[in-house]
Amino acid sequence: MPAVTSLTDEILDLKQQRRAVILAHHYQSDEIQDLADAIGDSLELARAAQKFEGDVIAFCGVVFMAETAKVLNPSRIVVLPDLDAGCSLVDSCPADQIRAFRKRHPEYVVVSYINTSVEVKAESDILCTSRNAVKIVNSIPAEKPILFLPDINLGNYVKQQTGRENMKIWQGACIVHATFAARKLIGARAAHPQALVAAHPECPQDVLAMADFIGSTSAIIDWCVSNPAQEFIVMTESGVKHSLTRLAPGKQFHFVPNENCNCSECPYMRRNTLEKLRDALANLTPRIELSDDLIRRAALPIERMLAVK
């Protein structure tokens, strides 16, 4: 296997040749984040891509994120290092089921979490992220019934925060966040009694009940960095530790293993490697290809979300 330094040089050379930008989600490996032009959550990265001058977007994340980047940047080539980097939330919510629901219940407003396929986005009325989901739901007239999809834990959190009773919630879940166990968090708090707890709203409700702060990946990072406390238990994917330690080097961050793998890593996110990133830039594959009609239909609910202040 080539040394990381030589791989890094290859990637940087290819990036220059291709007039490319490298975008990395917070859940990527440290070495990929170190190479990225921008690090963030899926929507932050898609918006960052719109601001650069160039031809190619190398999106180090999962498929739905690269699709969103393509919708917002239709004239650019978007490549993903590993096309098998999927998402359990996407898998839980097929577009044909959403179309069938809309036919049966045309009165419902469909609010889709950004963690959905581009086909589901195209069937939605408006999108949301974990950072703005409460604001998006509150922007919809109170008398309008809502279908919120696909994450059950985020949906329950939003329902609790908004008091919205006329809201159906899809039964999908994130394989990382949904398998964080309250008993393990209790153990972590006992081991680190001075630590504050920051949790992603995709976590189960009994975990959220113990949190000092609940927010999106980027919001968790912002809160931990700005908070005067020096020790934190972070209930999200452990890739965020790279940004946390870079931005707050004097603080301590603890991660609680989930029930699936005795770790807190997303197996889909970790499919991307430096070797695959190099090959994607060299060959411009795997490439995200979407029809003009799908881009147009998926862009509308994204634009509606961005219009909510």
N, C-alpha and C positions, 0 to 999 in steps of 0.2 A: 504493500500500500504506500502511495507517495506520502512524503512528509507533509504535515499540515502547512508548513511555511511555503513549500513549493506549490501546493494546491491553492493556497491563498494567492500567490503570485499569478497563477494561471487564471483564477477567477477574476482578479482585478484587471488583468490584461484583456480578458474576454469582455468584461464589462465596458471597458473603454472602446474596444473594437465595435461592439454592438450598440453603443450609445444607450446603455441599459442603466436601470436603477434596481437595486436589490432591497426588497422590503421583507422584514422579518417580524413575525408575531412574537409576543412576549414568551410564548410557550416553546419556542425553538431552542436548539442547543446553544450553548454559550458561544461556540466558534462561529456559528452562523450569525448570531446577533452581533458579534464583533465586526463582521464584514458588512453589515447592513447600512444602507443610507438612511433608513428610517426604521424605528422599532415602535410598535403600538398594537392596538387591537384592530380587528378586521376593518371597521369603518374608518378609523384614523388612517390606516395604511392606504385604503382605497382613495381617500381624499388627498393624501400626500402624493400619490401617483399622478394626480391631476395637475400638480404644481411643477413637475419637473420637465425639463427640455430633453427629449430623447425619443427612442423608438421602441424599446423593449422593457417590459416590467418582469422581473424575476421575483415571483411571489413565494416566499418561504412561509408556508402556512398549510391550510387544507383547501380542498377543492372549492367549497362554497365561497371562501375568501377571494380566491383567484377569479371566480366567476363575477363577484361583485366588482372587483377591479376592472374586469373587462367591460361590464355594463357601463361603468363610469368613464372608461377610456376606450371606446370602441375602435378607434383608429390605430391603437397600439397593439403590438404583439405581447401577449401575456403568457408566460411559461411558469409551470409548477414543477419543482424538482421530482416529485413522485405523485403520479396521478392516482395512486391507491391511498393517498392521504385523505381519508374520508372523515365522517363525523357521525356519531350515534344519533344526534338530534336530527340530522338530515335523513338518515335511514328510517327514523321513526315516523316520518311525515311525508308519504308519497303524494305527488301532485294530483294523481287521479282521485285520491280520497278527498282532497280539498275541493276539487271541481265538483265531485258528487255532493259534498256538503253544501256548496253554494247553490246548487240546483234545488236541493231540498229546503234550504233556509236562506232565500235571497235577502231577507231583512237584516241578516247579520253583517257587521263590519268585521272583516278578517284582518287581525293585527298579527303580523309575522315577525318573530325574532329574526335578526339577521343571520342566525345559524340555521338557515334553510337553503334548499337548492334554488337555483335561479328559476326553475319551473314553478316552484311554490311562490317565490316572490312575484312572479308574473300573475298569479292568481289572487294576490293579496290586495287589500285596499291601502294599507300603510305598513311600513316596517318600523322596527324599534331595535335598540341595542339594550344591553343590560344597564347602561348608564342612563338612558332616557326613557325607558319603558313606562315608568309611572307618569311622566309628563305626556307621553304619547296617548296613553289611555285616558288621561284627564282631558285631553284636547278633543275627545269624541263626545258629542252630545249625550247627556246622561240617559236619555230614553232609548238610545240605540243599543241593541244587544251586540255583544262582542264574542267572537271566537278568537282566543289567544293561543298561538302555537309557536313552537312545538314543546317547549320546556315546562313541565308540570311544576317544578319548584319555583322557577322565575314567575310563572303565571300565578301561583298561590301567593307569592310575595307581593306582586303587583295588585292582586285582588285585595289583600289585606291593607296595603298602603292607600289604595284609592277608595276602598269601601264599595267597590263596584259589584253588585249582586248579580246583574244580568250579564255574566261573563262565563262562557264555557272555556275550559282549559284542556288543551290536547295532552295526551298522556306520554309524551316523550321525556327523555332524561339524558343528561351528559354522563358518560361512563366514568368520568373522573369525579366530578363534583357530587353526583348523586350517591356515590359510594363512600363518601366521608361519613364516618360513624361518630355519633355524639359521645359514645363511651371513650373513643380514642382522643377526642378533644378534651374530655374531662381529665384523662390521664396527662395530656400535654399541659393543661393548666395547672395540675398538681405539680408537675415537674418544673414548670416555669411560672411561679405564682405572680411575678411582677409583669408578665407579658400581657399586652392587650391583644385582643382577637379581631382580625379582619377577615371577613368571609364574602365570597361571591354569592349572589342571590340564586345561583343554580344549585346551591347546597340544600340539603333537607331542612325542614323547618326547625327540627330540634337542634340542629347545628346553628342556624341563624339566631335562634333564641339566646344563645350564649355569646353572640358577637358584640363587640364594642362598636364595630363599623361594618356596614354592608354596602358593597358597591361593585362596580365593574372592575375588570383587571386593571385598567389604567387608573381608575378612581382609588383602588386599594393602594397602588404604588404612590399616588399623590398624597394620600392620607398618611401612610406610614412615614414618608419622607418629611412631611411638614409637622407631624405630631411630635411634641417634645419627649415622649416616651422613648426609651432606648431598647426595648425588647418587644417582639411581636410574634404571635402565632398566626400564620397566614394560611387560610383555608381556600386555596386555589392551586392551580398547576404550578409545580415548583420551578418552571422556567422563569417565573417572575423574579426569582432570587437574583438573577444576573443584573437586572435593572435596579433592584432594591439596594444591593451592595455597592453598585456603581454610584448611585445617587445619594446613598446614606451609609458611607463606609464604616462609620463608627457604631452602627446599630446591629443588633442581633435579630435574626429571622429564623423561625422554626417552622417546619412543614410537617403536617400530620399524614401518615400513610393512609391510603384508602383500603377498602376491603378486597379490591380486585387483584392488586399486584404487590401489596405491601409497599407501595411507593405513591407518589403524587404526580406522576408523569402521564401525559396523554400519548398512547401508543401511535395514534395517527400523526400527531404533530412531529413525533420523533422519527418518522420515516424519512424525512428530509435529511440529507447529509451533504458535506462539502463536495464529495465526489459527484453526487447527483446534481448539485447546483452547477458545478463546472460543466457537466454534460448538457444540462438544459441550456446554458448560455452558448455552448459550442454548437449544438444541433438545433437550437430553437424548438425543442420538443422536450417533454409533452407540452402541447400548446392548447390553450383554452379557446375553443371555437364556438361561437354562438350566432344564431341567425339574427338578422336585423329586426325581425318582428319580436323575437324573444327579448332582445336588448331593449327595444322600445317599451314593451309591456312591463318589464322588470324595473326599468328606470323610473316609471311613474310613481310607484309606492315609495321608492327611495327618495325621490324629490319631495314627496309629501312629508316624509319624515324630516328632511332637512329644513323644510319651511316652518316647522313647529319651533317656536322660540322659547 
